[in-house]
Amino acid sequence: MPYTQPSKTPLLKIDKSKMACNKPRAEVSGGKSHVVKACENGKEKIIRFGQAGVSGAGKKKDAKSKARRKSFQARHAKNIKKGKMSAAYWANKVKW
């Protein structure tokens, strides 16, 4: 079955005060599959991450999933290292 792009939903307004710090949740908005309120060094930031409609490699142990996970981490290594204030960090932690 060919992949079809999910319809882009408009960005939903999120009330930061009602979200817990560093607790990602699944919420499709603006073509992204997850949202998190990232908190670090007294700063707060809403980050949307993960392509909606596409699963990450998850915790599968087969060779194809391991290869996909390794490729993702190599491709985004520089951004993953930036820490909790980057979307790549959260995608790596939650989806991969």
Backbone bond lengths (Angstrom), bond angles and torsions (degrees), N, CA, C in turn:
res aa  C-N    CA-C-N  psi(-1)  N-CA   C-N-CA  omega(-1)  CA-C   N-CA-C  phi
1 M - - - 1.448 - - 1.531 108.24 -
2 P 1.319 117.96 124.93 1.470 119.69 -178.15 1.519 111.62 -69.67
3 Y 1.309 114.43 151.36 1.461 120.67 179.43 1.514 109.58 -74.75
4 T 1.312 117.01 134.18 1.460 121.58 174.65 1.518 108.66 -118.67
5 Q 1.303 115.62 134.97 1.462 121.77 -179.42 1.531 109.10 -66.01
6 P 1.323 118.67 126.50 1.462 119.58 176.65 1.525 109.60 -65.70
7 S 1.308 115.62 149.75 1.460 118.20 179.95 1.521 109.41 -64.80
8 K 1.303 114.68 138.60 1.471 119.36 -179.31 1.521 108.50 -75.38
9 T 1.314 115.52 117.17 1.453 119.39 176.07 1.515 107.60 -88.54
10 P 1.303 117.35 147.77 1.467 118.40 179.31 1.527 110.41 -65.14
11 L 1.324 115.26 154.84 1.459 119.73 178.32 1.521 109.78 -64.27
12 L 1.300 115.35 127.81 1.457 120.28 178.37 1.518 109.11 -85.24
13 K 1.311 116.67 140.36 1.468 121.04 175.98 1.518 108.13 -70.73
14 I 1.307 116.13 127.72 1.454 121.14 -179.49 1.521 108.95 -116.46
15 D 1.326 115.45 131.91 1.460 120.95 178.00 1.527 107.91 -87.05
16 K 1.350 116.58 106.19 1.466 121.28 -177.29 1.526 112.28 -58.27
17 S 1.333 116.50 -32.46 1.466 119.03 -175.38 1.527 112.24 -67.32
18 K 1.332 117.46 -20.05 1.462 120.85 -178.60 1.531 112.70 -94.51
19 M 1.325 116.97 -3.02 1.461 120.44 -179.44 1.529 110.56 -101.07
20 A 1.324 115.28 144.51 1.467 120.62 175.03 1.523 109.07 -82.23
21 C 1.305 116.61 147.42 1.466 121.27 179.39 1.529 111.18 -67.49
22 N 1.328 114.60 137.00 1.461 123.10 172.63 1.523 114.33 56.79
23 K 1.334 116.83 33.56 1.464 122.38 176.30 1.529 107.94 -120.36
24 P 1.342 117.84 94.32 1.461 119.81 -178.09 1.520 111.79 -68.09
25 R 1.328 115.58 150.50 1.459 120.36 176.03 1.522 109.23 -141.68
26 A 1.319 115.55 150.37 1.450 121.26 179.15 1.517 108.67 -77.91
27 E 1.313 115.54 123.52 1.463 121.20 179.60 1.523 107.58 -161.07
28 V 1.340 116.36 106.18 1.455 120.49 -177.57 1.521 109.45 -73.42
29 S 1.325 115.42 123.05 1.455 121.44 -179.56 1.521 108.66 -159.25
30 G 1.314 117.67 127.00 1.452 121.24 176.87 1.515 113.50 63.72
31 G 1.325 118.08 29.96 1.455 121.55 -179.76 1.513 114.27 81.16
32 K 1.330 117.51 4.43 1.462 121.81 178.81 1.524 109.52 -108.48
33 S 1.330 116.15 150.07 1.464 120.11 -172.57 1.524 114.75 -95.89
34 H 1.340 117.85 -19.42 1.459 120.83 -176.10 1.525 110.49 -137.25
35 V 1.318 114.53 160.35 1.467 121.00 175.88 1.525 108.62 -140.68
36 V 1.322 115.82 146.66 1.464 120.81 178.98 1.525 108.46 -146.16
37 K 1.318 115.96 146.99 1.461 120.66 171.34 1.521 105.17 -97.26
38 A 1.335 115.49 103.36 1.461 120.84 -178.15 1.521 109.31 -84.32
39 C 1.313 116.38 130.67 1.465 122.29 179.71 1.521 108.86 -127.36
40 E 1.335 115.16 128.51 1.453 120.23 178.66 1.523 109.05 -159.10
41 N 1.315 117.04 131.34 1.471 122.96 178.85 1.529 112.95 52.99
42 G 1.317 116.67 41.49 1.461 121.09 177.54 1.523 115.21 78.75
43 K 1.342 117.97 1.66 1.468 121.25 178.97 1.523 109.25 -103.81
44 E 1.333 115.55 145.35 1.459 121.94 177.36 1.516 108.41 -122.95
45 K 1.335 116.03 142.31 1.459 120.26 -178.40 1.524 108.69 -152.46
46 I 1.330 116.89 133.63 1.459 121.38 174.80 1.525 107.16 -85.38
47 I 1.324 116.36 125.35 1.464 121.70 -179.67 1.518 108.52 -122.97
48 R 1.322 115.77 127.72 1.465 122.29 173.23 1.520 106.45 -104.08
49 F 1.327 116.93 135.49 1.458 119.87 -176.59 1.519 111.73 -149.45
50 G 1.309 116.82 162.89 1.463 123.34 176.75 1.515 112.09 83.71
51 Q 1.317 116.44 129.09 1.450 120.60 179.51 1.525 109.71 -71.51
52 A 1.334 116.61 126.39 1.461 121.32 -179.74 1.525 109.64 -66.64
53 G 1.317 116.44 139.45 1.456 121.31 176.68 1.516 114.38 86.51
54 V 1.326 118.13 -2.12 1.464 121.66 -179.47 1.516 108.20 -121.88
55 S 1.318 115.90 130.79 1.460 118.10 177.55 1.520 108.77 -87.44
56 G 1.311 115.79 148.51 1.462 119.92 173.38 1.520 107.31 -77.13
57 A 1.284 117.71 -170.73 1.459 120.21 178.01 1.517 110.13 -73.55
58 G 1.332 116.09 -16.59 1.455 119.77 -179.58 1.511 110.85 62.74
59 K 1.286 116.62 -145.75 1.462 120.40 -179.16 1.528 110.44 -108.98
60 K 1.334 116.73 23.54 1.457 121.28 179.88 1.522 109.72 -65.90
61 K 1.297 115.96 149.77 1.458 120.83 -175.89 1.523 113.37 -109.28
62 D 1.350 118.01 1.67 1.465 118.72 -178.51 1.534 110.52 -71.80
63 A 1.304 116.53 162.77 1.471 122.20 -173.37 1.525 112.46 -62.40
64 K 1.324 117.47 -38.67 1.467 120.32 -178.79 1.529 110.83 -64.65
65 S 1.328 116.87 -43.08 1.466 120.73 179.50 1.524 111.46 -66.07
66 K 1.320 116.16 -39.33 1.462 119.68 178.03 1.524 110.56 -63.98
67 A 1.319 116.75 -39.25 1.469 121.26 179.10 1.522 110.52 -66.49
68 R 1.330 117.45 -42.09 1.467 121.49 178.63 1.526 110.79 -63.46
69 R 1.326 116.46 -43.21 1.462 121.63 179.51 1.532 110.73 -63.02
70 K 1.320 115.98 -44.71 1.466 121.15 179.80 1.529 110.69 -63.18
71 S 1.330 117.26 -41.76 1.468 121.33 178.99 1.520 111.32 -64.84
72 F 1.330 116.82 -43.66 1.465 120.76 178.66 1.519 110.45 -59.86
73 Q 1.318 116.03 -47.32 1.464 120.27 -176.95 1.523 111.74 -66.87
74 A 1.328 117.94 -34.93 1.459 120.61 177.41 1.525 110.81 -70.14
75 R 1.314 116.14 -41.72 1.469 121.94 -178.30 1.522 111.78 -65.75
76 H 1.331 117.32 -35.35 1.463 121.75 -174.50 1.533 113.65 -110.78
77 A 1.318 117.52 13.35 1.467 121.56 -174.48 1.521 112.58 -53.54
78 K 1.319 117.00 -42.70 1.465 120.93 -177.70 1.534 110.82 -61.98
79 N 1.332 116.79 -41.93 1.468 120.33 -179.21 1.521 112.32 -77.64
80 I 1.330 118.11 -32.12 1.464 121.27 177.67 1.524 109.62 -62.32
81 K 1.338 116.58 -37.96 1.464 121.61 -179.12 1.527 112.97 -65.57
82 K 1.331 117.54 -18.35 1.467 120.68 -179.38 1.520 111.86 -66.64
83 G 1.321 117.20 -18.82 1.459 120.56 175.21 1.513 114.69 94.78
84 K 1.318 115.23 -160.22 1.457 122.61 -170.64 1.525 115.03 -62.11
85 M 1.308 118.33 -17.30 1.465 120.21 -177.61 1.528 112.45 -89.82
86 S 1.342 118.18 11.59 1.462 120.81 178.74 1.526 110.79 -119.66
87 A 1.321 115.73 146.04 1.463 121.23 178.99 1.526 110.92 -65.69
88 A 1.329 117.36 -34.88 1.463 121.06 -179.32 1.533 111.04 -61.79
89 Y 1.322 117.24 -38.87 1.466 121.67 178.23 1.532 109.85 -58.84
90 W 1.332 116.38 -47.93 1.463 120.61 -177.29 1.513 111.93 -70.73
91 A 1.334 117.76 -38.17 1.474 119.99 177.54 1.519 109.21 -62.44
92 N 1.324 117.03 -42.77 1.458 120.97 179.38 1.525 111.22 -63.19
93 K 1.313 116.82 -41.18 1.465 121.60 -177.11 1.529 112.29 -72.75
94 V 1.329 116.85 -43.24 1.461 120.95 -172.92 1.526 113.37 -90.57
95 K 1.310 116.97 -48.58 1.461 120.16 -172.20 1.528 113.72 -89.36
96 W 1.323 117.94 -21.24 1.458 119.96 -176.37 1.504 110.43 -114.56
